[in-house]
Amino acid sequence: MTHRPAAELIALMGSALERAAAQIGDLTRPVLDRVYRRHPEAADAFVRLSSGTITELEGRMVETTLFCLTKWIEEQAMVEIIIHDSLPHHAMTLGIDPVLFQSLAEETADIIIATIPADRGDEREAWVQVRLGLIGAMAKARASPMLARVAR
C-alpha cells in the first residue's frame, strides 16, 4: 500500500463515502441485509435489544460502525478504546457475539468499496486499509482475556 498523509486518506475516504451515499442513500438497510444473511440470529438479537423500534437500533449500529471506520485514520486510539469497551460489554452483558461487530464493519466497508470506480484505486486502497485496521482491532479485542472467559 502507498503511504499517504492522513489528510489525503481522509479526503479519499470522504469522496468514496459521498459517492456511496449518492448511489445507495442510507446504508443501513443494505448493510443489515448482508449481516442478517451471514448471521440470521442477529435479527432476533436486534428485536430483543431494541427498546422501541428496531430500525432505530439498526441505524445506530451502522452509524457507529461508520463513525469508527471514518475516524480510524485520525483517531485510531479512540476507536480502539470504543471497540475494547463495547465488545466485552455487548458480549458479557447483552449476549451479543463479537463476530457480529466484525460483520458490521466488513459489510459497511464492502458496500462503500463496491461503489468505487475502477479508476479510483487510491480511494479503494484507503478504504481497504481502514477496513483491515478496524477488523484487526476487533480481532485483538475478541482475543482479550475478558472475552475469552465468556467464550468458555
Biotite code that builds the C-alpha atoms (Angstrom):
import biotite.structure as struc

atoms = struc.array([
    struc.Atom([0.000, 0.000, 0.000], chain_id="A", res_id=1, res_name="MET", atom_name="CA", element="C"),
    struc.Atom([1.085, 3.505, -0.771], chain_id="A", res_id=2, res_name="THR", atom_name="CA", element="C"),
    struc.Atom([1.895, 5.647, 2.233], chain_id="A", res_id=3, res_name="HIS", atom_name="CA", element="C"),
    struc.Atom([-0.234, 8.780, 2.123], chain_id="A", res_id=4, res_name="ARG", atom_name="CA", element="C"),
    struc.Atom([-0.651, 11.630, 4.604], chain_id="A", res_id=5, res_name="PRO", atom_name="CA", element="C"),
    struc.Atom([-3.639, 11.266, 6.914], chain_id="A", res_id=6, res_name="ALA", atom_name="CA", element="C"),
    struc.Atom([-5.403, 14.299, 5.429], chain_id="A", res_id=7, res_name="ALA", atom_name="CA", element="C"),
    struc.Atom([-5.203, 12.774, 1.954], chain_id="A", res_id=8, res_name="GLU", atom_name="CA", element="C"),
    struc.Atom([-6.556, 9.411, 3.162], chain_id="A", res_id=9, res_name="LEU", atom_name="CA", element="C"),
    struc.Atom([-9.430, 11.159, 4.939], chain_id="A", res_id=10, res_name="ILE", atom_name="CA", element="C"),
    struc.Atom([-10.270, 13.119, 1.767], chain_id="A", res_id=11, res_name="ALA", atom_name="CA", element="C"),
    struc.Atom([-10.179, 9.929, -0.333], chain_id="A", res_id=12, res_name="LEU", atom_name="CA", element="C"),
    struc.Atom([-12.455, 8.163, 2.123], chain_id="A", res_id=13, res_name="MET", atom_name="CA", element="C"),
    struc.Atom([-14.817, 11.131, 2.152], chain_id="A", res_id=14, res_name="GLY", atom_name="CA", element="C"),
    struc.Atom([-15.092, 11.127, -1.635], chain_id="A", res_id=15, res_name="SER", atom_name="CA", element="C"),
    struc.Atom([-15.925, 7.422, -1.671], chain_id="A", res_id=16, res_name="ALA", atom_name="CA", element="C"),
    struc.Atom([-18.451, 7.799, 1.145], chain_id="A", res_id=17, res_name="LEU", atom_name="CA", element="C"),
    struc.Atom([-20.183, 10.694, -0.619], chain_id="A", res_id=18, res_name="GLU", atom_name="CA", element="C"),
    struc.Atom([-20.386, 8.640, -3.812], chain_id="A", res_id=19, res_name="ARG", atom_name="CA", element="C"),
    struc.Atom([-21.803, 5.645, -1.936], chain_id="A", res_id=20, res_name="ALA", atom_name="CA", element="C"),
    struc.Atom([-24.427, 7.858, -0.272], chain_id="A", res_id=21, res_name="ALA", atom_name="CA", element="C"),
    struc.Atom([-25.379, 9.350, -3.641], chain_id="A", res_id=22, res_name="ALA", atom_name="CA", element="C"),
    struc.Atom([-25.682, 5.916, -5.253], chain_id="A", res_id=23, res_name="GLN", atom_name="CA", element="C"),
    struc.Atom([-27.262, 3.990, -2.383], chain_id="A", res_id=24, res_name="ILE", atom_name="CA", element="C"),
    struc.Atom([-28.695, 6.556, 0.006], chain_id="A", res_id=25, res_name="GLY", atom_name="CA", element="C"),
    struc.Atom([-28.927, 5.384, 3.599], chain_id="A", res_id=26, res_name="ASP", atom_name="CA", element="C"),
    struc.Atom([-26.530, 2.457, 4.011], chain_id="A", res_id=27, res_name="LEU", atom_name="CA", element="C"),
    struc.Atom([-28.384, 0.966, 6.980], chain_id="A", res_id=28, res_name="THR", atom_name="CA", element="C"),
    struc.Atom([-30.720, -1.432, 5.169], chain_id="A", res_id=29, res_name="ARG", atom_name="CA", element="C"),
    struc.Atom([-28.141, -2.770, 2.671], chain_id="A", res_id=30, res_name="PRO", atom_name="CA", element="C"),
    struc.Atom([-25.612, -3.306, 5.480], chain_id="A", res_id=31, res_name="VAL", atom_name="CA", element="C"),
    struc.Atom([-28.095, -5.028, 7.785], chain_id="A", res_id=32, res_name="LEU", atom_name="CA", element="C"),
    struc.Atom([-29.485, -7.188, 4.959], chain_id="A", res_id=33, res_name="ASP", atom_name="CA", element="C"),
    struc.Atom([-25.971, -8.516, 4.376], chain_id="A", res_id=34, res_name="ARG", atom_name="CA", element="C"),
    struc.Atom([-25.295, -9.004, 8.087], chain_id="A", res_id=35, res_name="VAL", atom_name="CA", element="C"),
    struc.Atom([-28.609, -10.845, 8.557], chain_id="A", res_id=36, res_name="TYR", atom_name="CA", element="C"),
    struc.Atom([-27.783, -13.141, 5.626], chain_id="A", res_id=37, res_name="ARG", atom_name="CA", element="C"),
    struc.Atom([-24.472, -14.025, 7.282], chain_id="A", res_id=38, res_name="ARG", atom_name="CA", element="C"),
    struc.Atom([-25.894, -14.177, 10.815], chain_id="A", res_id=39, res_name="HIS", atom_name="CA", element="C"),
    struc.Atom([-29.647, -14.872, 10.834], chain_id="A", res_id=40, res_name="PRO", atom_name="CA", element="C"),
    struc.Atom([-29.618, -14.882, 14.643], chain_id="A", res_id=41, res_name="GLU", atom_name="CA", element="C"),
    struc.Atom([-28.618, -11.218, 14.628], chain_id="A", res_id=42, res_name="ALA", atom_name="CA", element="C"),
    struc.Atom([-32.138, -10.163, 13.653], chain_id="A", res_id=43, res_name="ALA", atom_name="CA", element="C"),
    struc.Atom([-33.502, -11.766, 16.826], chain_id="A", res_id=44, res_name="ASP", atom_name="CA", element="C"),
    struc.Atom([-30.849, -10.001, 18.894], chain_id="A", res_id=45, res_name="ALA", atom_name="CA", element="C"),
    struc.Atom([-31.840, -6.619, 17.448], chain_id="A", res_id=46, res_name="PHE", atom_name="CA", element="C"),
    struc.Atom([-35.501, -7.317, 18.218], chain_id="A", res_id=47, res_name="VAL", atom_name="CA", element="C"),
    struc.Atom([-34.642, -8.426, 21.757], chain_id="A", res_id=48, res_name="ARG", atom_name="CA", element="C"),
    struc.Atom([-32.457, -5.409, 22.472], chain_id="A", res_id=49, res_name="LEU", atom_name="CA", element="C"),
    struc.Atom([-34.431, -2.639, 20.805], chain_id="A", res_id=50, res_name="SER", atom_name="CA", element="C"),
    struc.Atom([-36.359, -0.515, 23.253], chain_id="A", res_id=51, res_name="SER", atom_name="CA", element="C"),
    struc.Atom([-38.762, 0.901, 20.773], chain_id="A", res_id=52, res_name="GLY", atom_name="CA", element="C"),
    struc.Atom([-38.187, 0.478, 17.116], chain_id="A", res_id=53, res_name="THR", atom_name="CA", element="C"),
    struc.Atom([-35.689, -2.000, 15.715], chain_id="A", res_id=54, res_name="ILE", atom_name="CA", element="C"),
    struc.Atom([-34.837, 0.358, 12.858], chain_id="A", res_id=55, res_name="THR", atom_name="CA", element="C"),
    struc.Atom([-33.577, 2.928, 15.360], chain_id="A", res_id=56, res_name="GLU", atom_name="CA", element="C"),
    struc.Atom([-31.157, 0.418, 16.916], chain_id="A", res_id=57, res_name="LEU", atom_name="CA", element="C"),
    struc.Atom([-30.068, -0.818, 13.488], chain_id="A", res_id=58, res_name="GLU", atom_name="CA", element="C"),
    struc.Atom([-29.425, 2.765, 12.400], chain_id="A", res_id=59, res_name="GLY", atom_name="CA", element="C"),
    struc.Atom([-27.352, 3.499, 15.500], chain_id="A", res_id=60, res_name="ARG", atom_name="CA", element="C"),
    struc.Atom([-25.248, 0.384, 14.954], chain_id="A", res_id=61, res_name="MET", atom_name="CA", element="C"),
    struc.Atom([-24.477, 1.249, 11.331], chain_id="A", res_id=62, res_name="VAL", atom_name="CA", element="C"),
    struc.Atom([-23.869, 4.885, 12.301], chain_id="A", res_id=63, res_name="GLU", atom_name="CA", element="C"),
    struc.Atom([-21.400, 3.828, 14.998], chain_id="A", res_id=64, res_name="THR", atom_name="CA", element="C"),
    struc.Atom([-19.679, 1.484, 12.568], chain_id="A", res_id=65, res_name="THR", atom_name="CA", element="C"),
    struc.Atom([-19.339, 4.289, 10.016], chain_id="A", res_id=66, res_name="LEU", atom_name="CA", element="C"),
    struc.Atom([-18.018, 6.574, 12.740], chain_id="A", res_id=67, res_name="PHE", atom_name="CA", element="C"),
    struc.Atom([-15.332, 4.026, 13.649], chain_id="A", res_id=68, res_name="CYS", atom_name="CA", element="C"),
    struc.Atom([-14.375, 3.486, 10.002], chain_id="A", res_id=69, res_name="LEU", atom_name="CA", element="C"),
    struc.Atom([-14.183, 7.179, 9.172], chain_id="A", res_id=70, res_name="THR", atom_name="CA", element="C"),
    struc.Atom([-12.317, 8.134, 12.346], chain_id="A", res_id=71, res_name="LYS", atom_name="CA", element="C"),
    struc.Atom([-9.774, 5.286, 12.149], chain_id="A", res_id=72, res_name="TRP", atom_name="CA", element="C"),
    struc.Atom([-7.122, 7.350, 10.327], chain_id="A", res_id=73, res_name="ILE", atom_name="CA", element="C"),
    struc.Atom([-7.095, 10.374, 12.608], chain_id="A", res_id=74, res_name="GLU", atom_name="CA", element="C"),
    struc.Atom([-8.357, 8.885, 15.889], chain_id="A", res_id=75, res_name="GLU", atom_name="CA", element="C"),
    struc.Atom([-7.201, 5.256, 15.893], chain_id="A", res_id=76, res_name="GLN", atom_name="CA", element="C"),
    struc.Atom([-6.582, 5.160, 19.647], chain_id="A", res_id=77, res_name="ALA", atom_name="CA", element="C"),
    struc.Atom([-10.071, 6.495, 20.387], chain_id="A", res_id=78, res_name="MET", atom_name="CA", element="C"),
    struc.Atom([-11.666, 3.933, 18.045], chain_id="A", res_id=79, res_name="VAL", atom_name="CA", element="C"),
    struc.Atom([-9.675, 1.131, 19.673], chain_id="A", res_id=80, res_name="GLU", atom_name="CA", element="C"),
    struc.Atom([-10.947, 2.252, 23.086], chain_id="A", res_id=81, res_name="ILE", atom_name="CA", element="C"),
    struc.Atom([-14.523, 2.215, 21.786], chain_id="A", res_id=82, res_name="ILE", atom_name="CA", element="C"),
    struc.Atom([-14.028, -1.315, 20.468], chain_id="A", res_id=83, res_name="ILE", atom_name="CA", element="C"),
    struc.Atom([-12.274, -2.601, 23.576], chain_id="A", res_id=84, res_name="HIS", atom_name="CA", element="C"),
    struc.Atom([-15.079, -1.186, 25.741], chain_id="A", res_id=85, res_name="ASP", atom_name="CA", element="C"),
    struc.Atom([-18.014, -2.154, 23.535], chain_id="A", res_id=86, res_name="SER", atom_name="CA", element="C"),
    struc.Atom([-17.182, -5.729, 22.612], chain_id="A", res_id=87, res_name="LEU", atom_name="CA", element="C"),
    struc.Atom([-16.864, -7.069, 26.181], chain_id="A", res_id=88, res_name="PRO", atom_name="CA", element="C"),
    struc.Atom([-19.961, -5.143, 27.319], chain_id="A", res_id=89, res_name="HIS", atom_name="CA", element="C"),
    struc.Atom([-22.080, -6.413, 24.445], chain_id="A", res_id=90, res_name="HIS", atom_name="CA", element="C"),
    struc.Atom([-20.801, -9.973, 24.824], chain_id="A", res_id=91, res_name="ALA", atom_name="CA", element="C"),
    struc.Atom([-20.945, -10.256, 28.608], chain_id="A", res_id=92, res_name="MET", atom_name="CA", element="C"),
    struc.Atom([-23.972, -8.112, 29.420], chain_id="A", res_id=93, res_name="THR", atom_name="CA", element="C"),
    struc.Atom([-26.148, -8.406, 26.334], chain_id="A", res_id=94, res_name="LEU", atom_name="CA", element="C"),
    struc.Atom([-25.097, -11.800, 24.987], chain_id="A", res_id=95, res_name="GLY", atom_name="CA", element="C"),
    struc.Atom([-24.061, -10.470, 21.566], chain_id="A", res_id=96, res_name="ILE", atom_name="CA", element="C"),
    struc.Atom([-21.408, -12.442, 19.702], chain_id="A", res_id=97, res_name="ASP", atom_name="CA", element="C"),
    struc.Atom([-18.470, -10.092, 18.981], chain_id="A", res_id=98, res_name="PRO", atom_name="CA", element="C"),
    struc.Atom([-18.274, -11.566, 15.483], chain_id="A", res_id=99, res_name="VAL", atom_name="CA", element="C"),
    struc.Atom([-21.381, -9.524, 14.657], chain_id="A", res_id=100, res_name="LEU", atom_name="CA", element="C"),
    struc.Atom([-19.382, -6.327, 15.174], chain_id="A", res_id=101, res_name="PHE", atom_name="CA", element="C"),
    struc.Atom([-16.776, -7.531, 12.709], chain_id="A", res_id=102, res_name="GLN", atom_name="CA", element="C"),
    struc.Atom([-19.516, -8.404, 10.214], chain_id="A", res_id=103, res_name="SER", atom_name="CA", element="C"),
    struc.Atom([-20.994, -4.913, 10.565], chain_id="A", res_id=104, res_name="LEU", atom_name="CA", element="C"),
    struc.Atom([-17.589, -3.375, 9.855], chain_id="A", res_id=105, res_name="ALA", atom_name="CA", element="C"),
    struc.Atom([-16.873, -5.690, 6.933], chain_id="A", res_id=106, res_name="GLU", atom_name="CA", element="C"),
    struc.Atom([-20.252, -5.222, 5.285], chain_id="A", res_id=107, res_name="GLU", atom_name="CA", element="C"),
    struc.Atom([-20.297, -1.459, 5.785], chain_id="A", res_id=108, res_name="THR", atom_name="CA", element="C"),
    struc.Atom([-16.832, -1.061, 4.283], chain_id="A", res_id=109, res_name="ALA", atom_name="CA", element="C"),
    struc.Atom([-17.531, -3.557, 1.497], chain_id="A", res_id=110, res_name="ASP", atom_name="CA", element="C"),
    struc.Atom([-20.694, -1.748, 0.381], chain_id="A", res_id=111, res_name="ILE", atom_name="CA", element="C"),
    struc.Atom([-18.741, 1.510, 0.143], chain_id="A", res_id=112, res_name="ILE", atom_name="CA", element="C"),
    struc.Atom([-15.784, -0.147, -1.582], chain_id="A", res_id=113, res_name="ILE", atom_name="CA", element="C"),
    struc.Atom([-18.134, -1.707, -4.154], chain_id="A", res_id=114, res_name="ALA", atom_name="CA", element="C"),
    struc.Atom([-19.205, 1.778, -5.306], chain_id="A", res_id=115, res_name="THR", atom_name="CA", element="C"),
    struc.Atom([-15.645, 2.930, -6.012], chain_id="A", res_id=116, res_name="ILE", atom_name="CA", element="C"),
    struc.Atom([-14.909, 3.085, -9.768], chain_id="A", res_id=117, res_name="PRO", atom_name="CA", element="C"),
    struc.Atom([-12.013, 1.032, -11.104], chain_id="A", res_id=118, res_name="ALA", atom_name="CA", element="C"),
    struc.Atom([-10.047, 4.183, -11.918], chain_id="A", res_id=119, res_name="ASP", atom_name="CA", element="C"),
    struc.Atom([-10.126, 5.322, -8.260], chain_id="A", res_id=120, res_name="ARG", atom_name="CA", element="C"),
    struc.Atom([-7.664, 2.821, -6.846], chain_id="A", res_id=121, res_name="GLY", atom_name="CA", element="C"),
    struc.Atom([-6.467, 5.419, -4.349], chain_id="A", res_id=122, res_name="ASP", atom_name="CA", element="C"),
    struc.Atom([-9.923, 5.561, -2.741], chain_id="A", res_id=123, res_name="GLU", atom_name="CA", element="C"),
    struc.Atom([-10.189, 1.773, -2.735], chain_id="A", res_id=124, res_name="ARG", atom_name="CA", element="C"),
    struc.Atom([-6.759, 1.475, -1.137], chain_id="A", res_id=125, res_name="GLU", atom_name="CA", element="C"),
    struc.Atom([-7.705, 3.944, 1.614], chain_id="A", res_id=126, res_name="ALA", atom_name="CA", element="C"),
    struc.Atom([-10.931, 2.076, 2.440], chain_id="A", res_id=127, res_name="TRP", atom_name="CA", element="C"),
    struc.Atom([-9.239, -1.340, 2.345], chain_id="A", res_id=128, res_name="VAL", atom_name="CA", element="C"),
    struc.Atom([-6.522, -0.055, 4.674], chain_id="A", res_id=129, res_name="GLN", atom_name="CA", element="C"),
    struc.Atom([-9.060, 1.253, 7.176], chain_id="A", res_id=130, res_name="VAL", atom_name="CA", element="C"),
    struc.Atom([-11.210, -1.893, 6.875], chain_id="A", res_id=131, res_name="ARG", atom_name="CA", element="C"),
    struc.Atom([-8.208, -4.089, 7.674], chain_id="A", res_id=132, res_name="LEU", atom_name="CA", element="C"),
    struc.Atom([-7.153, -1.871, 10.589], chain_id="A", res_id=133, res_name="GLY", atom_name="CA", element="C"),
    struc.Atom([-10.581, -1.834, 12.196], chain_id="A", res_id=134, res_name="LEU", atom_name="CA", element="C"),
    struc.Atom([-11.102, -5.572, 11.756], chain_id="A", res_id=135, res_name="ILE", atom_name="CA", element="C"),
    struc.Atom([-7.641, -6.174, 13.217], chain_id="A", res_id=136, res_name="GLY", atom_name="CA", element="C"),
    struc.Atom([-8.552, -4.107, 16.274], chain_id="A", res_id=137, res_name="ALA", atom_name="CA", element="C"),
    struc.Atom([-11.757, -6.111, 16.646], chain_id="A", res_id=138, res_name="MET", atom_name="CA", element="C"),
    struc.Atom([-9.851, -9.396, 16.416], chain_id="A", res_id=139, res_name="ALA", atom_name="CA", element="C"),
    struc.Atom([-7.477, -8.147, 19.085], chain_id="A", res_id=140, res_name="LYS", atom_name="CA", element="C"),
    struc.Atom([-10.391, -7.177, 21.341], chain_id="A", res_id=141, res_name="ALA", atom_name="CA", element="C"),
    struc.Atom([-12.035, -10.578, 20.793], chain_id="A", res_id=142, res_name="ARG", atom_name="CA", element="C"),
    struc.Atom([-8.803, -12.258, 21.884], chain_id="A", res_id=143, res_name="ALA", atom_name="CA", element="C"),
    struc.Atom([-8.766, -10.360, 25.186], chain_id="A", res_id=144, res_name="SER", atom_name="CA", element="C"),
    struc.Atom([-8.751, -12.467, 28.364], chain_id="A", res_id=145, res_name="PRO", atom_name="CA", element="C"),
    struc.Atom([-12.063, -10.902, 29.412], chain_id="A", res_id=146, res_name="MET", atom_name="CA", element="C"),
    struc.Atom([-13.852, -12.160, 26.286], chain_id="A", res_id=147, res_name="LEU", atom_name="CA", element="C"),
    struc.Atom([-12.013, -15.478, 26.421], chain_id="A", res_id=148, res_name="ALA", atom_name="CA", element="C"),
    struc.Atom([-13.766, -16.139, 29.749], chain_id="A", res_id=149, res_name="ARG", atom_name="CA", element="C"),
    struc.Atom([-17.143, -15.508, 28.117], chain_id="A", res_id=150, res_name="VAL", atom_name="CA", element="C"),
    struc.Atom([-16.379, -17.908, 25.268], chain_id="A", res_id=151, res_name="ALA", atom_name="CA", element="C"),
    struc.Atom([-15.774, -20.807, 27.653], chain_id="A", res_id=152, res_name="ARG", atom_name="CA", element="C"),
])
